């Protein structure tokens, strides 16, 4: 199916595979229709995913931007629409509008050290960045991932995390808030892992995605390390209906999260993040 | 619309009737002010007889009343609860229909032909409101196809305001009272004991073409002077005033001003202000399906930042307090709008003041929060 002219009309792609990530998170892999190419996307962009007759929600693209044969979204079962999306079976049509939004600053970050900080399902929008960094490893300085979740069962992408840990020159640290005896890794908030990462604070670009509380404490710690607000990038989430800047729902101060974001350089949203109910 | 250099003309009151007929025979649905349920609203009119001749309105914060005028003016009132967005940006609109057979989905297109509207009596503040909504819906790359169609098909007869209402402040917002562009024709009602005529300015080729069929005479220097005086008088009689100097910055710098709490104590979060506002554009999308789940529709309907679910994300509404919702509305309208679309989102029409059930006055709130003299924050 060709891209519809009307930006509010989804196109439908058949679901190819469902990958269970955690008890309530699945990745949906869609494939292009025969003879058609998958639309390109940039790491950090999102699509509006539509469950036929039920509704539509914004979901970050979590797959590899170089991999043109698949389109991957990682979805947590939190509401009526995400629930319906996660009920889709193989070959059933997944409605898609997009991709939308501003991506992570991968071009501007060339040559610099890269630190990714993810919390919970916030790893999903950063996974395309990891694929990109590993594919173009020589273009960047030191690279690191700090990933926190509530408990070990909430960690996404287990196998890949293991694989990434074994990649030389990729510092991967995982921590959880609560764990049983079987957990041998770190326990505590992600900021406690910061001293263990080797990078040059003066020449590092940080990309953060996770709960706003995590973003708040992480950015404070990063600024304490001597970084400037212009080195930090955050991905924001708000209610979204149109994704094209005309429904008004995703406004965050003067910004429309859908088109000015979801990725923002921190200095542009710092004051707003400190206010309640913006 | 292109500027057509054509001298203004004067037509008799009767000729307005011909003008409406001409528009109708050209296939337009003519929409104009008409009296219904004790208010002057915008609806389809059959003829000039449907206009609220001899009526006026009296507006104050939280109050709107129609009243009889001593004369037979056809446009002797200001703006009511409706605005033209009702037609250009309909309250409920089906965006598409689709049906599903197995794993195949197909869209069916609405075959209803587009309506051609002629808007009669569009005030200068409303012309600005339409231009502001154009900025929202005609963004490069994301053009709203239906809106574009409705805009392109519309014929606009503007009206220069001969009177200012009790809640009007277009002079402060530099959006009136004189219609200066973006119209096909612009009328000024010239009414005195011995005359009832209209000065007609021509703003487009379509406007010029329409005027060919209407009996008119060239406007005299005296006619133009009379119209000018009327407009000067209207500008001088604004019921409200808003100082916009530095307002954007001060609103954006004062999200914790104590006035937000004070206004929240009066605000019912009812969303009336957003519904009557001619520029408020926010919508929600509703996806529906039939019982079998084989056919689905997508509808778009007006929404308001005063509704709880407007900012809902999993876990709750981002803006749960009335304070945060009022702050969002006012700051968006008068400040963030400038960053987003290059102009204020307020045209000074005063509707939100008149139709607020508790009489909250945007000019008063903006002045309290946004004026240099006010205390920035609660000291406690």
Interface residues (C-beta under 8 A of the other chain):
Chain A: X4 X5 X6 X7 X8 X9 X12 X14 X50 X52 X53 X54 X55 X56 X78 X79 X91 X92 X93 X95 X237 X238 X239 X241 X242 X244 X245 X246 X247 X248 X249 X251 X253 X254 X256 X275 X276 X277 X278
Chain B: X95 X96 X98 X100 X103 X104 X105 X107 X136 X137 X139 X142 X144 X145 X252 X255 X256 X281 X282 X283 X284 X285 X287 X288 X289 X290 X293 X295 X296 X298 X300 X303 X305 X310 X311 X312 X313 X314 X318 X319 X320 X321 X323 X324 X328 X332 X335 X336 X339 X340
